[in-house]
């Protein structure tokens, strides 16, 4: 409560109205960066006051968050916005800007979107952004994704996604050179009615690595990671996808689905993919990995307890390589549209190209696989 406290308060007010202090007024705040440096702190209304440059009220916090992001962009490359612990209640998307990072403090930083919008978005003309260490969730029944990115050279890393009804992360068709790394996507406690995705890619050349995607329930279809026909040349690697349950006889429920060409699906762990519907009962249309595109590589994956098909290469897909996968206790192992009918639990499609070194384990010693 001395002179230093008054000086810092004055500086914060000046920054709030875009006056940038210089010289002796540029007071460094320990652990919260400088008032004129590359570090802007936004406090939640629930957080202990920490001398941050902005403090939210607990209502429409996206307005204050956006103001901080805009200031960071004005300061130039390398400036970041840090969100403190506590909940940020938003009603509209916070739009990332060029060369700005938004970083939270782990799961204790909660952005709760309540409205027909995204928690964070990135436009097509924006690049070089990082979104990291934030928990995102949705209040209400709106079906937009929590994160909707376009643009280029961005990273979504170390975030936690919960309570969504369409997708955690959706990447628009003109995005490029993005990375989705080491996030946890967990939708436990929510029953969706739309097709439910962990990561939905409409764009190519995206890296999806090291994510955990789990606990989906929908009365429609579910998919951990889905590449649409606009998403070629993606790398899907080292993700863990499990406990996804859908209810549909029209669409497939899948751990990973590759609709486009030249993707690499490598070293993923997929288990407990279910579809409970109609005559299929505990089987349904569930699959570990589905492929409808061409020239994809499916290698090094571990797939278990997918009750319908483990790896399905749909009719019309060509020149896909399936190699060195480990498949245990599934329904049919690998199915190619048009192959012979069989009651075996594991089927090699007779026209699958480049198929080798696939370790398989049936449910009992009496069950064999055919092709």
N, C-alpha and C positions, 0 to 999 in steps of 0.2 A: 504493500500500500504506500510505498514511497515514491520518489521522483521517477525511478525506472519504470514502475507500474504505469504511471500516467503517460510516460513517453511511449511505451509499447501500445497502450490504448489509442493514443493519438495517431500513431502510425497505422494501426489497423483501420481506423476510420478513414484516413486518407486513402489507403489502398482500396477501401470499399467503394470510393468514388473516383478510382482510377488515377489518383495522384501518387506518383512513385517517389518516395523519399530518397534522398541521396546523402552522401557524406556521413556525419555523425548520427543522422536519423536512421541509417540503415542498421538497426539493432539486430544482432544475431540472437535467436531464441534457441537454446539448447534442445536438441532432439526434434525440433520442429522446423529446422531450416531457417533461412533468412527472409525477412519481409521483402527483399528485392531480389532474392536469389532464385534458384531453379526448383523451389519447393513451396507449394501452397497447401495449407492444411484446412480441411473442412470438418468441423466438429458436428457430430450428431447431437440432437437435443437431449439424448440420454447420457452423453459422455460427460465426465468431469471436465470442467473448463480448463483448457490447456494453453490458452493464449493463441489459439488458431486464428487465421485471418478471417474465416467465415464461420458462422454458427447457424445451424438450421433450427427451425421452430418445431419440427415434427409434423408439419402439414405442407404439402407441395414442395418438398425439399429439393425436387429436381430443379427448381428455379435457382436456388442458391448454388447447387452443384454445377449447373450449366454456366453460371456467372464465373465460377472459379475456373472452369475449363476454358472459357473464352479468354480470361486473363492470362492463363498459361500459354495459350496460342499466341497472344500478343507479345509475350515476353520472348518467344522464339524457341528454337530447337533445344531439347534437353530439359524443359520445364515439366514438372510432374505435379499432379494433384493427389494428395493423400487424404483418404477418408478415415476418420477415427473409428474406434469401436462404437457400438450402438446401432440402432435402427434408423435408416433413412427412409421416410415414407414418401413415395413418389407417385405422381399421376400421369406423367408423360416421360418420354425417353430422354435420357441425357445423351447428347450427340458428341461423340469424340471429335477432336480437331487434329489437324496436322501436327505431328511431332510431339504429341502430348500423351503422357502416361497417366493412367488412373490406377492407384494402388491402395488397397485396403490393409487391414491388420488381421487377415485371416477370417475365420468363421464368425468372429465377433463383430465384423463389419457387415451389416445386413442391409441390403437394398430391397425394399418391399414395394413392388409396383402394383398399384390398385387402379386399374383403368385399361382401356383398350389400346395399349401401346407396349413398346418394349421397355426393358429396364435400361439398356444401353444400345445405341445404334451408331453406325459409321457409314457415311455417304460415299458415293462412288469416286469423288474427287479428293478423298482424304487418304493419307498414307502414314506409315511409320508410327503406329500407335501400339500401346501395351495396355491390356486390361488384366489386372492380377490381384489375387488374394482378397476376393470379395465374395460373400454369400449373396446369391440372388434368389428371390422367391416371388410368387404372385399371390395376392389376395383377390378373391373373386373368380369368376368362371371364364374370363376372356381367354381366347385360344391363340394369341400371338406368342412368338418365341420370347424367351427372356433376353437373348442377345441376337441382334440382327445386323450382320456386317456386310458391307460391300468394300470398296476401296482395295488397297494393296499394302503389302509389307506390314501386316499387323500380327499381333500375338495375343491370344487368350490363354492365360497360364495360371494354374494354381487356384482356380475359382471353384466354388461349391454351388451347385444348382439344385433347387428343390421347389416343389409345388408348382408345376407347370402342366398345361393341358393340351399342348401341341408339340412344342420342341423346346429344348433347353437352348441350343445354339442353331441358328439358321444362317447360312451363308448365301448371299445373293449371286445371281448368275454372272455378273461382270467382275466379281472379286478375283484377286489373284495373289499368289505368293503369301498366303496366310498360314499361320501355325496355331493349332489347338492342342495344348500340351498340359498333361498332368492335372486335369480337372477331375472333380468328382461330381457325377450327375446321378442323383438319388431321388427318386420320386415316390418314396414310400408314403403310404397313407392317402394317396390320391388315385381315384378311378376316373380316367378320362373317357370321353365319348368320341373324340376325334382320333385319327391315326396319330400315334404318339412316337416321337423321335427323340433320341438323345442328341445326335448331331445330324443335321440335314444339309447336304451340300448341293447347291445348284451351280457351283463353279468348280473349275478344275485347278490342278496344280496346288492343292492344299495338303498340308501335312497334319495328320491326326495321330498323335503319339502319346502313349502313357496314360490315357484316361481310364477312369473306372465308371462304368455305366451300369446301373442296377435298379431293381425294384420298380418295374413298370407294370401297371395294370390298365387296360383299356377295354371297353366293350367293342372296340374296333381293332385294327391291327397295331402292332408295335414293331419298332426297329431301333436297335442300338445306334448304328451308324448307317446312313443311307446315302448313296451317291446316285443322283438322278442322271438322266441322259445328257445333262449339260455339265457333267463333272468328270472330265477325263484326266488322266495322268496324276491322280492323287496317290498318296502313300498313307496307308492305314496300318499302323504298326504298334505292337506291344500294348494294346488296349485289353482291359478285362471287362467282359460284358456278361452279365448273369441275371437270372431271375426276372425275365420279361414274359408277361402273360397277356395274350390277346384273346378276342372272341369274335372270329369272323370266318366265313367260308368263301369270301370273295378275294381277300388279299392275304399275302403271306406274312407271317410273323417271323422276323429274322434278327439274328445277332448283327450281321453285316450284309448289306445288299449292294452289289456293284452293277449299275445299269449302263455304265459307259466303258470306254476302252482304256487300255494301257495303265490300269491301276495296279498297285502292288499291295497285297493284303498279307502281311507278314507277322508271324510270331504273336498273334492274338490268342487270348484265352477266352473261350465262349462256353457257357454251360447254363442249363435250365432255361431253355427257350420253349414256351408252351403256347398252344392255341386250343382253348376249350370251346368247342362248338359242334353242334349237329352230330352226324354219324361218326365223326372222327373221335368223339369223346375226349380222351386224354391225349390224343395225338394232334388232330387238326392240321392246319397248314403251317407248321413251325419248322424252321430250318436254322442251322448254324450260320452258313454263308450261302447266299444266293447270287448267281451270276447271269446277267442277260446281255452283257457287253462282250467285246472281243479283246483278245491279246492281253488278258489280265493274268497276273501271277498270284496264285494262292499257295503260300508256302510257310511251313513251320508253325502252323496254327494247332492249338489243342482244343478239341471240341468234344463235349460230353453232354449227355442227357438232353438232347434235342429230339423230340419225340417223333418227328415226321421224317425230315431229311437232314442229313448232316451238311453236305455240300451239294447244292443243286445248280447244275448248269442248264439253263433253260434252252429250249429248242430255238435255233437260230443263232446262238452264241458260238463263236468259232475261235480256234487257236488260243485257247486258254490253257495255262500250265498249272497243274495241280501236283505239288511235290512235297514230300517230307512233312506231311501233316499227321497228327496223332489223334485218332478218333475213338472214343470209348463210350459204350453203353448208349447208343443212339438208336434211332429208327433206321431208315435206309441210309447207307453211308454216302454214296455219291450217285445222283440220279441225273440222267440225261434224257430230255424229252424224246419220246419215241422209242425208248429201249423196251425190251421184252417185259411182259408182265410176270411177276413172281411174288410169292408170299414170303420170301426171305426178308429178314430185317435189314439186310445190307445189300445194296445193289451197285455194281459198277455199270455205268452207262456204256453201251457197246461202242459208241462213236466218240468218246471223249479223247481228245488229242493231248499228248504230253502228260500222261498220268503215270506216276511212279513213286515208289518209296512211301506209300501211305500205310501206316501201321493201323490195324483195325482190330477191335475187340467186340464180339457179339455178346448178347445177353446170356447165352449158355453154350456149352460145347457142342450141342446138337444143331445149332443154327449156323448155316453157312451163307456165304454171299455168292451171287451169280452175276452174269453180265451178258 
